[in-house]
Amino acid sequence: MSQDIDTMFSKEEIDFIQQHLHTDTSALFLKYGKDKESLIKQIEARQKSRTKLPEWYANPEVVFPPALSVEQSSSETTAHYKASLLSGDTLIDATGGMGIDSYFFSKQCEAVIYIEQNETLVARAHHNFAVLKATNIRCVHQNSIDFLEKFPQKVDCIYLDPARRSADQKRVVSLVDCDPDVTKHLPLLLNKTRHILLKASPLLDLKQTIQTLPFIHTVHVVAVDNECKELLFEISDSVSSPNIIVKSINLKSDTAHQYFEFDWAQETNKPVSLSPPLRYIYEPNAAILKSGAFKSIAHSLNISKIAPHSHLYTSSELVLDFPGRSFELEAILKVDSKTLREHLPTLKANLTVRNFPATTDELRKKLKLKDGGDVYLLATTLLNGDKRLLKCRKV
């Protein structure tokens, strides 16, 4: 096996990596140069994986791919969530990559077939699965579409995370531009499984995808600590109901996870009340905003929107389980520094902009506002069209 796909390090090399896990890799390159390049690259990849992949990071025998592959891989948090959606005898991970998803799928399924066309990634995944004692994963070095065309049986699930980089390494979003193109190969995929789980970029247009990609029955919008990370589409031609359920999930590291689900077809018809800001103000989390559940969440929780296009909500009584941030309103202020200074002499606050004709940076500069503290300013447009600052504190 050539050096670039060597999966084994000696005890001395592993010790070197472990001793320098917190050392600046640029300094290591200056000191050791080419002699320890492969080890320094391992250190660099491990540094990027410390919080993203803690279980793999903690095992000194795991061999990491380049740092870029670590950046592009699923986190353990999202991989664990995806694995919770699946079960059965056999699952095919048609875009194996680093192997994080396959590893977590192996905890839910009897057997996992990991397929990857990059030989280096296959070799390292094979090594890491053995180190991590994931003995029910079979590694295949092949193009996944070629593999599926000749695969004789039907499996319980196929998972795909199509590569979102073009041949010239530019980042792409549309499913048609990804590799493999699921829109092109969907008939083949449905011929080989009863259940497809498709991961897509969080930048993908949700409405357009639902309208153009057939057989979707469930969509998962997954955020981690209020940053949207993944769109997941469950696809099956055997599901009888035409309704698409959209589930918004904000996986939080410090408090309970936030969940909300709604019927996609019913969103536009949900009756919603409008109201000036009341005692409590609510800001939806990133997963809700991406899913577009603007009317459904108001209707479900019996709260009002403060304006048709301002995705802030309000109520007189506190809603304890709102999926986002909850604030208690202290004052409604005109948007000028003189008024703000009267109510906030320190001019220090956390600023958020929702349906307002300026960016956060522009408004912060205009108001001479410093960031931080326990005061929150929500710049928005009210029901009567007024542009205002809602001075709040977190509940």
ZIBEL-V534848 format. One record per backbone hydrogen bond with DSSP energy under -0.5 kcal/mol. CO is the residue of the C=O (numbers start at 0). NH is the residue of the N-H. E is the energy in kcal/mol with one decimal. If there is no record, write none. Layout:
# ZIBEL-V534848
CO:NH:E
CO:NH:E
This chain:
# ZIBEL-V534848
1:4:-1.5
2:5:-1.3
9:13:-2.6
10:14:-2.4
11:15:-2.0
12:16:-2.3
13:17:-2.6
14:18:-2.5
15:19:-1.1
16:19:-0.6
17:20:-1.0
19:22:-1.6
23:27:-1.6
24:28:-2.4
25:29:-1.9
26:30:-1.9
27:31:-3.1
27:32:-0.6
28:32:-1.8
31:34:-1.1
32:35:-1.1
33:36:-1.5
35:39:-2.5
36:40:-2.3
37:41:-1.3
38:42:-2.0
39:43:-2.5
40:44:-2.3
41:45:-2.6
42:46:-2.4
43:47:-1.4
44:48:-0.9
45:48:-0.6
45:49:-0.9
46:49:-0.5
48:52:-3.2
51:75:-2.5
52:56:-2.8
53:57:-2.0
54:58:-0.5
55:58:-0.9
57:59:-0.7
58:61:-1.4
61:63:-0.6
65:68:-0.9
65:69:-1.5
66:70:-2.3
67:71:-1.8
68:72:-1.0
74:78:-2.6
75:79:-2.3
76:80:-1.5
77:81:-2.6
78:82:-2.4
79:83:-1.4
80:84:-0.5
81:84:-1.5
82:85:-1.3
87:109:-2.0
88:110:-2.1
89:155:-1.4
89:156:-1.2
90:92:-0.6
90:112:-2.8
91:93:-1.0
91:158:-3.1
92:95:-0.5
92:114:-2.5
95:98:-1.6
98:102:-2.3
99:103:-1.9
100:104:-2.8
101:105:-2.0
103:106:-1.0
104:107:-1.7
104:108:-2.2
107:87:-0.7
110:90:-2.2
111:113:-0.7
111:137:-2.9
112:92:-2.6
112:114:-0.5
113:139:-2.8
114:95:-3.1
115:141:-0.8
116:118:-0.7
117:121:-2.1
118:122:-2.4
119:123:-2.2
120:124:-2.6
121:125:-2.7
122:126:-1.9
123:127:-2.8
124:128:-2.9
125:129:-1.5
126:130:-2.3
127:131:-2.5
128:133:-3.0
129:132:-1.2
132:134:-1.3
133:136:-0.9
135:111:-2.5
135:137:-0.5
136:138:-0.5
137:113:-2.8
139:115:-2.3
139:141:-1.0
142:146:-2.2
143:147:-2.6
144:148:-2.2
145:149:-0.9
146:149:-0.7
146:150:-0.9
154:193:-0.9
156:91:-2.4
157:196:-2.5
158:93:-2.4
159:198:-3.1
162:178:-1.6
163:171:-2.6
165:168:-2.2
169:165:-2.9
173:176:-0.9
173:177:-0.6
174:177:-0.8
178:162:-2.9
179:181:-1.1
180:183:-0.7
180:184:-1.9
181:185:-0.9
184:188:-2.3
185:189:-2.7
186:190:-1.2
187:191:-0.7
188:191:-1.1
188:192:-0.8
191:154:-3.0
194:157:-2.1
195:197:-0.5
195:234:-2.7
196:159:-2.3
197:232:-2.7
199:230:-1.9
200:203:-1.7
203:205:-0.7
204:208:-2.0
205:209:-2.4
206:210:-1.9
207:211:-1.6
208:212:-2.8
211:213:-0.7
212:215:-0.6
214:235:-2.3
216:244:-2.1
217:233:-3.1
218:220:-0.5
218:246:-3.5
219:221:-0.7
219:231:-2.7
220:222:-0.6
220:248:-2.9
221:228:-2.9
221:229:-1.9
222:250:-3.2
223:226:-1.0
226:223:-2.5
229:221:-2.7
230:199:-2.7
231:219:-2.9
231:233:-0.5
232:197:-2.6
232:234:-0.6
233:216:-2.6
233:217:-1.3
234:195:-2.8
235:238:-0.7
242:244:-0.6
243:263:-2.7
244:218:-2.7
244:246:-0.5
245:247:-0.5
245:261:-2.0
246:220:-3.2
246:248:-0.5
247:259:-1.8
248:222:-3.2
248:250:-0.6
249:251:-0.7
249:257:-2.3
250:224:-2.4
257:249:-2.8
259:247:-3.8
261:245:-2.8
261:263:-0.7
262:265:-1.1
262:266:-0.8
263:266:-0.8
265:268:-0.9
265:269:-0.6
266:269:-1.2
272:304:-2.3
278:328:-3.0
279:314:-1.6
280:326:-3.0
281:283:-0.5
281:312:-2.2
282:324:-2.5
284:288:-2.1
285:289:-2.2
286:290:-2.1
287:291:-1.5
287:292:-1.3
291:293:-1.1
292:296:-2.0
293:297:-0.7
294:298:-2.7
295:299:-2.8
296:300:-2.0
297:301:-0.8
297:302:-2.0
303:313:-2.7
304:274:-2.4
305:382:-0.7
306:309:-0.8
308:310:-0.8
309:306:-0.6
309:311:-2.3
310:283:-0.6
311:305:-2.0
312:281:-2.6
313:303:-2.4
314:279:-2.4
317:319:-0.7
318:321:-0.9
321:323:-2.0
322:284:-2.2
324:282:-2.6
325:394:-2.8
326:280:-2.2
326:328:-0.5
327:392:-1.7
330:332:-0.5
330:390:-2.8
332:388:-2.8
333:335:-1.7
335:339:-2.2
336:340:-2.6
337:341:-1.5
338:342:-1.2
339:343:-2.2
343:346:-1.8
346:369:-3.4
348:350:-0.5
348:371:-0.5
349:376:-3.3
351:378:-3.1
353:380:-0.6
355:357:-1.8
358:362:-2.5
359:363:-2.6
360:364:-2.1
361:365:-2.2
362:366:-2.5
363:367:-0.6
363:368:-2.4
364:367:-0.7
369:348:-2.7
373:393:-0.5
374:349:-2.9
375:377:-0.5
375:391:-3.1
376:351:-2.5
376:378:-0.7
377:379:-0.5
377:389:-2.2
378:353:-3.0
379:387:-2.5
381:384:-1.9
385:381:-3.0
385:387:-0.6
386:334:-0.5
387:379:-2.4
388:332:-3.1
388:390:-0.8
389:377:-1.9
389:391:-0.6
390:329:-3.4
390:330:-1.5
391:375:-2.8
392:327:-3.0
